[in-house]
Each structure stands twice: as C-alpha cells, then as structure tokens.
Amino acid sequence: METTTERRVLVVEDEQAIANAVAARLRAEGFLVQIAGDGPSAVEAARRNPPDVIVLDVMLPGFDGLEVCRRIQAERPVPVLMLTARGEETDLLVGLAVGADDYMAKPFSMRELAARVHALLRRAGKVAAAPKAGPPTLRLGDLEINEAERRVLRDGTEKHLTPTEFDLLVHLARTPRTVLPRERLLAEVWGWADVSGTRTVDSHIKGLRRKLGADLIRTVHGVGYALEVDR
C-alpha cells in the first residue's frame, strides 16, 4: 500500500452514521480525515484545510454536492469521489462535468471506497510528477492532445476535461480505432485490480462524447470503446 502520511481526506456526508463509518475506514488506512455535514461547511473546510481528496455525497443540506464540487474546483483542483443514492445517469454526468473524478452508488463497500481513494491519489501524484516538457501534440484528425500541458482541442476549440476524462481520452488516442475493453480501461486509467463497476467507464465516455462530440468514440457492445479518428 502506498504511503498516506499527511494525506488529508474531506468526507462530506449528512448522514452521520455513514460519515463516521467512512471516516473510520479511511483513518484505519492512515489518512487524516475531516467531516463536513452540509454544503457551506464543506466549502469552508476545504478552504481552511485543503484536502488531498474529497469523498462527497450528492444530496446535502445548504446546497448539494454538485455545487460543492463546482465551488471547490473553481478555487483549487482536487480529486473528488462522489457518492450518490439516486443512480440517475443525469446526476452522474453533471457531477463529472463540474469536476468529479469518480462516483460510487450507495450502498457501497468500504473496502472498495478505500481502494478508489487510493487510486485517485495515485493518479493525482502521477499528474503532479509529469514533466512539463513532453512530446509534440498528438494530432488525430481535428483532435489535438497535449499530454504535457493536459490540454485538448477539437477543431481548434479548447475543451475542458476532468483529470479522469483526460486520462481516458489519452488511453484511447494512443491506439486509435483499436477497441479497448472496459476491464483494461479500469485497470490502466483507474488503477483498479477489481474490474467490477463498468458503469464508471460508461459514464466517463458519455461525458467525453458530450464535450467532444458523439462521433468521436465508437461503442462495441459487450466489449469496450474505440477512438474513431483519422491517424
């Protein structure tokens, strides 16, 4: 297990029993954990003690988790794992659009939640450690991807992606027209050893299509996805 020394997690959950259970599991993993029970206190907590990752419920008093995510990300990018009891695709896509990196539907396994928090931190660490100088921009048709600057343009217009959306797009773009199975994407982009939960991939693909165009990514039902652009 990677070191969690001084890694701070903000748990935003209004159901006290769930908040306490999540906090207890993450503290057992070695994290410093702070709890907030509503939207305004979550934003204030993130300003006062900037977290390394946020576990964020969608339904909150004050204002909801989507607004919490929007406000926090506007001030300082931070990995966010959203929790939802609704399971509605619209909520998930909105969450990804405002800066969430991943989601879990209630009820969930504490073991899986801890694994996803670790995976978010690993990915954030890789991004921070990436060299500023890199290879030339990858150009595929009208799509341009600059991995060093983490910028994406389509038809000359810059598109703002979440960190996970960017990493997913890069994986697809490295082997255009090649179908990548969901299990491989979960392992290589999310860093999950357990390949359950393929709806996570599907939701991020929908987010990419919404931002970059529905024609960009082809679905191969029962298998995975391929980037459909000219080399």
C-alpha positions as CSV (number, residue, x, y, z in Angstrom):
1,M,0.0,0.0,0.0
2,E,1.3,3.5,-0.9
3,T,2.1,5.9,1.9
4,T,-0.7,8.1,3.2
5,T,1.4,10.2,5.6
6,E,-0.2,13.6,5.9
7,R,-2.7,12.8,3.2
8,R,-5.9,14.6,4.1
9,V,-9.4,13.4,3.1
10,L,-12.5,15.6,3.5
11,V,-15.7,13.4,3.9
12,V,-18.8,15.4,3.1
13,E,-21.9,13.4,4.1
14,D,-25.0,14.5,6.1
15,E,-25.9,11.0,7.3
16,Q,-23.8,10.8,10.5
17,A,-23.6,7.0,10.6
18,I,-22.3,6.8,7.0
19,A,-19.9,9.7,7.6
20,N,-18.5,8.1,10.7
21,A,-18.1,4.7,9.0
22,V,-16.3,6.2,6.0
23,A,-14.0,8.3,8.3
24,A,-13.2,5.3,10.5
25,R,-12.2,3.2,7.5
26,L,-10.1,5.9,5.9
27,R,-8.4,6.6,9.3
28,A,-7.6,2.9,9.5
29,E,-5.9,3.3,6.1
30,G,-3.7,6.0,7.5
31,F,-5.5,9.2,6.3
32,L,-6.2,12.4,8.2
33,V,-9.9,12.7,7.9
34,Q,-12.2,15.7,8.4
35,I,-16.0,15.5,8.2
36,A,-18.5,18.1,6.9
37,G,-22.3,17.6,7.0
38,D,-23.6,20.3,4.6
39,G,-22.6,22.2,1.5
40,P,-21.4,25.5,3.1
41,S,-19.4,23.8,5.8
42,A,-17.7,21.6,3.2
43,V,-16.6,24.6,1.1
44,E,-15.3,26.3,4.2
45,A,-13.5,23.2,5.4
46,A,-11.8,22.8,2.0
47,R,-10.6,26.4,2.2
48,R,-9.4,26.1,5.8
49,N,-7.6,22.8,5.5
50,P,-7.1,22.0,1.8
51,P,-7.7,18.2,1.3
52,D,-5.8,15.9,-1.0
53,V,-9.0,14.1,-2.0
54,I,-12.7,14.6,-1.2
55,V,-15.4,12.0,-0.7
56,L,-18.6,13.9,-1.5
57,D,-22.3,13.0,-1.2
58,V,-24.6,14.4,-3.8
59,M,-27.6,15.1,-1.6
60,L,-26.7,17.6,1.1
61,P,-28.4,20.4,3.1
62,G,-27.5,24.0,2.3
63,F,-26.5,23.3,-1.3
64,D,-25.9,20.0,-2.9
65,G,-22.7,18.1,-3.7
66,L,-22.6,19.3,-7.3
67,E,-22.4,22.9,-6.1
68,V,-19.8,22.0,-3.5
69,C,-17.7,20.4,-6.2
70,R,-18.1,23.3,-8.6
71,R,-17.1,25.9,-5.9
72,I,-14.1,23.9,-4.6
73,Q,-12.8,23.0,-8.1
74,A,-13.0,26.7,-9.1
75,E,-10.6,27.6,-6.3
76,R,-8.2,24.6,-6.3
77,P,-8.4,21.4,-8.4
78,V,-8.7,18.3,-6.1
79,P,-9.7,14.7,-6.8
80,V,-13.3,14.1,-5.9
81,L,-15.2,10.8,-5.4
82,M,-18.9,11.4,-5.5
83,L,-21.4,9.3,-3.6
84,T,-25.0,9.0,-4.9
85,A,-28.1,7.2,-3.7
86,R,-30.0,8.2,-6.9
87,G,-28.2,6.2,-9.5
88,E,-29.5,8.6,-12.1
89,E,-27.3,9.0,-15.2
90,T,-28.0,12.7,-15.4
91,D,-26.7,13.3,-11.9
92,L,-23.6,11.3,-12.6
93,L,-22.8,13.2,-15.8
94,V,-23.4,16.6,-14.1
95,G,-21.0,15.5,-11.4
96,L,-18.3,14.6,-13.9
97,A,-18.9,17.9,-15.7
98,V,-18.3,20.0,-12.6
99,G,-15.0,18.3,-11.8
100,A,-15.7,14.9,-10.0
101,D,-13.3,12.2,-11.0
102,D,-15.3,9.1,-10.0
103,Y,-18.5,8.1,-8.3
104,M,-20.0,5.3,-6.2
105,A,-23.6,4.4,-5.7
106,K,-25.0,3.7,-2.3
107,P,-24.9,1.2,-0.7
108,F,-21.2,0.6,-1.3
109,S,-18.3,-1.5,0.1
110,M,-16.0,0.4,2.5
111,R,-13.1,-1.7,1.1
112,E,-13.9,-0.5,-2.5
113,L,-14.3,3.1,-1.3
114,A,-10.8,3.0,0.3
115,A,-9.4,1.4,-2.9
116,R,-10.8,4.1,-5.0
117,V,-9.5,6.9,-2.8
118,H,-6.0,5.3,-3.1
119,A,-6.4,5.1,-6.9
120,L,-7.4,8.8,-7.1
121,L,-4.3,9.8,-5.1
122,R,-2.0,7.7,-7.3
123,R,-3.4,9.3,-10.4
124,A,-3.1,12.8,-8.9
125,G,0.5,12.0,-8.0
126,K,1.3,10.9,-11.5
127,V,-0.1,14.1,-12.9
128,A,1.9,16.2,-10.5
129,A,5.1,14.3,-11.3
130,A,4.7,14.5,-15.0
131,P,7.4,16.5,-16.8
132,K,6.4,19.9,-18.2
133,A,8.4,19.2,-21.4
134,G,6.9,16.4,-23.5
135,P,6.4,15.0,-27.0
136,P,4.7,17.1,-29.6
137,T,1.0,17.5,-29.5
138,L,-0.8,14.3,-30.6
139,R,-3.0,15.1,-33.6
140,L,-5.7,12.8,-34.8
141,G,-7.9,14.3,-37.4
142,D,-9.3,17.5,-35.9
143,L,-8.4,16.3,-32.4
144,E,-5.3,17.7,-30.6
145,I,-4.0,16.4,-27.3
146,N,-1.0,17.9,-25.5
147,E,-0.1,15.5,-22.7
148,A,2.5,17.7,-21.1
149,E,0.1,20.6,-20.7
150,R,-3.0,18.4,-20.4
151,R,-4.9,20.4,-23.0
152,V,-7.4,19.1,-25.6
153,L,-8.6,20.9,-28.7
154,R,-11.1,19.8,-31.2
155,D,-11.5,21.7,-34.5
156,G,-9.3,24.4,-32.9
157,T,-11.6,24.9,-29.9
158,E,-10.2,24.0,-26.4
159,K,-12.3,21.5,-24.4
160,H,-12.1,21.4,-20.7
161,L,-11.9,17.9,-19.4
162,T,-11.7,16.5,-15.9
163,P,-8.4,14.7,-15.0
164,T,-10.0,11.3,-15.4
165,E,-11.7,12.2,-18.7
166,F,-8.3,13.4,-20.0
167,D,-6.5,10.2,-18.9
168,L,-9.2,8.1,-20.5
169,L,-9.1,10.1,-23.8
170,V,-5.3,9.7,-23.9
171,H,-5.5,5.9,-23.5
172,L,-8.0,5.7,-26.3
173,A,-6.0,8.1,-28.5
174,R,-2.7,6.1,-28.2
175,T,-4.3,3.3,-30.2
176,P,-6.9,4.9,-32.4
177,R,-9.5,2.6,-34.0
178,T,-8.5,-0.2,-31.6
179,V,-11.2,-1.4,-29.3
180,L,-10.1,-1.3,-25.6
181,P,-12.1,-3.4,-23.2
182,R,-13.7,-1.8,-20.2
183,E,-11.7,-4.0,-17.9
184,R,-8.4,-2.8,-19.4
185,L,-9.5,0.8,-19.1
186,L,-10.5,0.3,-15.5
187,A,-7.1,-1.2,-14.8
188,E,-4.9,1.3,-16.7
189,V,-6.9,4.5,-16.1
190,W,-8.5,4.0,-12.7
191,G,-5.8,1.6,-11.4
192,W,-8.4,-0.9,-10.2
193,A,-7.4,-4.5,-9.6
194,D,-11.0,-5.4,-9.1
195,V,-12.7,-4.9,-12.5
196,S,-16.2,-4.5,-11.3
197,G,-18.3,-1.4,-11.9
198,T,-18.1,-0.9,-15.6
199,R,-20.7,1.9,-15.4
200,T,-17.9,4.1,-14.3
201,V,-16.3,3.8,-17.7
202,D,-19.6,4.2,-19.5
203,S,-20.4,7.4,-17.6
204,H,-17.0,9.0,-18.4
205,I,-17.4,8.0,-22.1
206,K,-20.7,9.8,-22.1
207,G,-19.0,12.8,-20.6
208,L,-16.3,12.8,-23.3
209,R,-19.0,12.5,-26.1
210,R,-20.9,15.4,-24.6
211,K,-17.8,17.6,-24.6
212,L,-16.0,16.4,-27.7
213,G,-18.8,15.1,-30.0
214,A,-20.9,12.0,-30.2
215,D,-19.0,10.8,-33.3
216,L,-15.6,10.6,-31.6
217,I,-15.9,7.3,-29.7
218,R,-17.4,4.1,-31.0
219,T,-19.1,1.6,-28.7
220,V,-18.5,-2.1,-29.3
221,H,-21.3,-3.6,-27.3
222,G,-20.2,-6.2,-24.7
223,V,-16.5,-5.3,-25.3
224,G,-15.4,-1.7,-25.0
225,Y,-14.6,1.5,-26.8
226,A,-12.5,2.8,-29.7
227,L,-11.5,6.3,-30.8
228,E,-12.8,6.8,-34.3
229,V,-10.5,9.5,-35.8
230,D,-8.0,9.5,-38.7
231,R,-4.4,8.9,-37.8
